[in-house]
């Protein structure tokens, strides 16, 4: 997780370190404000808008698909896959939009569905 002021080198480092292909962007109260995926960065590069000064706020998805702590694994899997453009990672938030973690398709399939 990173603040919206984080610059592209820090974003790339965080995505690489976590090895899930995305990073959650949070405010000072740990509330989810957006998500950046490796796809977003690749798109930035192909559009020739890649700069070390690019901030998370410039490229984050401000309205990402997200799930609550109460969400069932099977429902998450279906919602992640049954989209026009399926996603492989999504944030988990509490009822106040506070980030609790990230879930990946790999996590769901590895742990089994409930």
Buried (B, 14 or more C-beta within 10 A) or exposed (E): BBBBEBBBEBBBEBBEEBEBBBBBBBBEEBBBBBBBBBBBBEEBEEEEEBEEEBBBBBBBBEEBBBBEEEBEBEEBBEBBEEEEEEBBBBBBBBEEBBBBEBBBBEBBEEEEEE
